[in-house]
Amino acid sequence: MSDKETKNLGEEIIKEICKIYDPEIPVNIYELGLIYDVKISDDNDVMIEMTLTSPNCPVAESLPLEVEEKVGKINEINDVKVNIVFEPPWTKEMMSEEAKLELGML
């Protein structure tokens, strides 16, 4: 896969992730800063490292599955794994300017 194809696939992955919203905050999980890393292997396997707003998040089990399901629907992708991490801990400073604006924090 060329660098351009990888970049395009990465953009498509981000578009899918942007369709997923935290149920408690009306902002998508990408703009919230919950996605720490997206890696695409040469075989088009995807590893997504993400966090939750808190370890006690009510969607701790369902949110990673939703990410795997939505990203896994992209034709070029073979496999998707989501790894939940809590280091570094999520803070409001990780949100995009757009998310802060939408939540009235700017």
Buried (B, 14 or more C-beta within 10 A) or exposed (E): BEEEEBEEBBEBBEEBBBEBBBEEBEBBBBBBBBBBEBEBEEEBEBBBBBBBBEEEBEBEEEBBEBBBEBBBEBEEBEEBBBEBEEEEEBEEEBBBEEBBEBBEEE
